[in-house]
Amino acid sequence: MMSSTLFQYIVLLSIGAAIGLVIDWGEVRIRGKARTIPYIGRSARNTTIAAVVLILVAVSSSINSLENERRNTECFRQFFAALQYNQDVSEQQARLTAEADRFNTERHSVIDNVFLELSRGADTGEFNQLVTDYNERTGKANAEIDRVTRERDQLEKSRKPYPQPTCGNG
């Protein structure tokens, strides 16, 4: 932004210098009274044309620079908004993955418990209770894992793609 302001000052200084070099002051009589007015002498005509052309080039360059800056700012705003959105989705995915891991850990714990009790020599009644407990707990854990998997899949399907780059494209 600093260079843009400096550029504008240079343009204004150039315009002032060109006007000072090109314009002469002369006297004209209007209704008998002498009036001092600015005019462009015949010898300064080519210089005046060159100054006008340079001013037009400088102004168009300044306008072009400001327009490019506006476009790039908008492009970067869109890109960073997409990054933020995808970061939020990734955080939700990480939360769901941690939740699924917790249910998997619980399910493995139930399996370990069943094998531990079986290795201690559980009788038929205890064995039936272990199987029933195993079926209930793993059924709940499996249902939760399925729910989390569906949420993750839905979240991934709803993820927006990154915008097409427009920076620098007219």
N, C-alpha and C positions, 0 to 999 in steps of 0.2 A: 504494500500500500504506500510505503514511503517513496518508492521509485516512481509510482504513478503521480504523486503530488509534486515531486521534483520535476518530472516531465512536464506537468501542467505549468509550473513556474517558468520553465525554459521556453515553452511555447508562447506564453504571455510576454516574456522579455523579448523574444524574437519579433513578435508582432509590433511591440512598441518601438523597437529599434528600426524595423522596416518602415514604419510610418514616419519616424523621425528623419530617416534618410531620404525618403521619397517626397514628402510634402514640403512645399515652400510657402512662405507667407508673402502675400502681395497686397497692394492697395488697389481698390476699385472704387470708382466714383459712382455713387448711386444717388440720383436727385441732387447732385451738387455736393454731396458729403463724401468724404474719403472714408472708406471702410477697409479694414484689414481682414482678409479671408485666406483660408488655406487653399492651395491649388497644386496640381501636379504639372510640373513643367514638361516641355516637349522632350528634353534630354533625359528625364527620369521615367519616361513611359515604359521602356523595356524593363527597367528595374522594378517598376510597379507591377508589371505583369509577372515577373519572376517571383516577387514577394507574395503576390496573391496565390500563385501556384504553390509556393512553399507553405503558405498558411493552410491552404486546402489539404495538402498532403499531411501536414502535422495534425490537423484536426481529425482527418479521417483515420490516421494511425491511432490517435488517442481514443476515438470512438471504437475502433476495432479492438484495441487492447481491453477496454472496459467490457465490451461484449464477450470476449473470450474469458475474461475473469468471471463474469456472471455465469456463463455456461459451465465452467469448471467447478465453480462453487456449488451449483445445482447437482452436477454429476457426483461430486464427492459427498454431498448430503444424501443422495439416494443410495450410494454405495455403502456409506456408514450405517444408514437405516437398515439396509439388508443384512449387514454384518451383525448389528445388534439383534435383529429378529432371529437370525440363525443361531446366535449365541444363546438366546433365550430358549430356543427349541432344543439345543444341545444340552442345556442345563436340565430341562425337563426329561430328556432322554436319560441323562446320567442319574437323575432321581429315580426313574422307573427301573433302571438297571440295578441300582442298589436295592430297591424294593424286591425285585425278582431274586437277587442273590440272597436276601434274607429268607425268603420262602424256600429257596433251594437248600439253604443251610438247615432250616427247620426240618425239611423232608429227610435230609441225610441223617439228622440227629435221631429221627424216629426209626429209621432203618438200623442205625447203630444200636439203638436201645433194644430193638427186637432181637438182633443177633447176640447182644450181650446177655439178655434174659434167656435165650435159647441155649447159650453156652453154659449157663448155670444149671441147666437141667430142669427146665420148667415142665410141670405135669400137663396133662391134656387140658384141664380147665384154665390154667394160666396161659397155655399156648393159645387157646381160643380167644381169651381176653386180649392177648398181645396182638393177634391178627385183627380183631375188631378195632382195637385202639389204633393200630397201624393204618387200617383202611380209613378210619374217620379222619385222622390227622393228616395223612398224605392226600386224602380227597380234598380237604380244605386248602392245603398248600398248593395242590395242583390247580384247583379252581382259581386261586389268587394269582398263580403264575400265568394261567391262561388270560385272566383279566389284564394283567400288566402287559403281556405280549400284545393283546389287542390294542391297548392304549398306545403302546410304542409304535405299532404298525400304523394306527390312525394318525399319530403325530407325524410320522415320517411322510405319509401320503399328503398331509396338509401343509408340509413345508414348502414355502415359496422358493422358486429358483432365484439365483442372483440376477439382478438386472443386466441387460446387455450394456456393455460400456459405450458411453456416448461422449466421453471426454475427448476433446480435440476434433470430433467429427462435426462437420458443418450442419 
